[in-house]
Amino acid sequence: NAQAVIPPRKNAQTWKATLVGAHARNEALRACDRLGRSIWKKWSGYHSRSLVETKMHCFKRLGQRVMARTFERQVVELHVRVALLNRFTQLGRPSTVPVGAMA
């Protein structure tokens, strides 16, 4: 029951109904036209998927494979790596503080 969550191009046109995947793509295109691209991306879950894909890319860059052999240790290793990635992300985030009060 997986659904493709691929945003159509900004100048996309509807596909003929005979093409494979045309129904899902045309529905996404109609929803983008009705809701707007940014709202459609939030509604369809595209943003959260993109964040997960980015995090997995970072995880894979730390090592090409999981070193642990048993499933339980692989889970622990995954949690440690994700915690490390979250810490790196937190360190790279700027902290904004107000400079002065408006009168």
N, C-alpha and C positions, 0 to 999 in steps of 0.2 A: 504493500500500500504506500510505497514511496512516491513522492511527487517532486518533480524538478522545480527548483526555485532559482531560475535563471532570469535576471531582468532582461527584457527585450531592449534593443537599441532605441535611442530616442527617436529616430526616424523610421522605426520598424513598420512594416505593412503586414496585414493579416495574410496567412498562408491558406492555400486551397485545402479543403477538408479531406482530400484524398491523401495528403502527405502524412507520414508517421510523426506523431507528436504535435500535429497542427492544433488539435483541440485545446491542449494544455497551454500551448504558446499563445494562441489567440485569446484565451481567457485571461492570461497574464497581461497581455497587451490591452485588452478592454479594461481590466482593473486599473492598470497604470493610467489610462486615459481618464477614467472616472475619478480615481482617488488622488492622482499625482504620484510621481515616482518615489518620493521620499516616504509618503504615507504607505504606499504599496510595499516598499521594502520592510518597513516595520510590521505591517499587518501580516506579511507572508513569512516573517522570521528570517529574512535575508541577512539582516545586520548581525543577529546572534550567530548565524551559521558562518558568516565571514569572520567574526571574532574567534570562533572555535577553530576554523581552518588556519588562521594566523597563528594561534597558540600552538597548534599541532605542528606547524612548520617550524616554529621556534624549538619545540621539543625535539624534533628530528634533527635539527642542526646541532644539538648538544651531543648527540651520538647517533650513529647510523642504526643501532639496534639496541634492544633491551638486553642488559647483561645478565639479569637473573634468569634462572632456569625454571623455577616453580612459579605457578600462577600467583600464589600469595605474595611471593617476593617481588614479582613483576608489578603487582598492584602497589606495594610499598615504594618501589623504585619510581613508579609513575607519579605517586603523590609527592615524593621528595623533589623530583624534577619540576613538577608544576609549581610547588612552593618556591623553588629557586627562581623559576621564570617570573612568578608573581612579584618576588622581591626585586628582581632586576627591573621589571616594568615600573614598580613603585619608585625605585631610585631615579629612573629617568623622567618621571613626571614632574612638571614644574608645580610649585606651590604658590598660589596667588593670595596675596594679602592686601587689604585696603591701605592706601597711603595716607589719605586725608579724609576728613568728614566734610560733607557738603553742607553749606549753611542754608 
